[in-house]
Amino acid sequence: MNFNQIVGHKDVIDYLQKGIKEDKLSHAYIFAGEKGYGKKMMAGIFAATLQCEEKGETPCGKCKSCMQAESGNHPDIRWVTHEKASIGVDDIRNQINNDIAIKPYSSPYKIYIIPEGEKMTEQAQNALLKTIEEPPHYAVVILLTENSNRFLPTILSRCVLLQLKPVSPPLIKKFLMEQHGIPDYQAELSANFSQGNVGKAIRYASSDEFIELKKDTLHILKHVDEMKTYEIMQFVKGLSEKKKDIYDYLDLILLWYRDVLLFKVTRDPNGLLFADELHSISKQASKKEYEAIENVIQAVEKAKVRLKANVNFDTAMELMIFVMKEK
């Protein structure tokens, strides 16, 4: 893999490559962006570039170092792991602090990559802080996170924060067609519904399950106002059996109501993601007040937060759906 294979994020790539070219590197970086934005790929390619024997601005892919990085067996690129729900102080001490004083085995740098960095406890962050305040000259620490606000201000102040942003749908569509052989219509549909998230777009485009998921979700969204309470409860029970896809369901629900709100404001079908459901979108836009639509959007966002906080699944879903039924 190399930087040329990353879709979008040109500003971040340019920044990293300029640092490599001018030999002006930070000892600590934060790559921030939602799941599916390519943080791990970006970090892996950046690490491989720093260690590449060709000393270029992207990995050569042929030298011993690059092949080790590609296989995940590079002795001087360490991926920090954790077994519990959070990354504890012992994880940081054992995998970074107690190891960082040992010089690189075969490369110019010793690189530590911490996926899900927001899961570090406060004690773990303080332990890491001691290391990134006065690191050895060869050390580079890369934190990956979906939410940089979870880091202590002292961590943020000592890291270069690189925010990965949504990728444009046309760019994602082109990528899906050229690199994954996805047909034109399916590539466009997946790109539009991915909301700029390449990882989601790949999953949507390569899975028949997404088509079924979209079909099931649309059925509920079009008929939620007429549904009885027991039918809603039945739907919730069905969702509980598909927890691995729940955030895809929630994203589709969110996009639907954003379309409803957009059409209520503009009465313009252009720009609607669910353009082929204009009749139902128009019907709901006419029936619901602005406040009610906005309440639903907020309820879906709250459901996401509750699920990530391990609130009871059925409770989180029921609260959201009952808000959806309000006029």
Summary of the structure (lengths in Angstrom):
residues: 327
radius of gyration: 22.8
end to end distance: 50.9
largest distance: 66.9
contacts: 995
relative contact order: 0.09
helix: 60%
strand: 8%
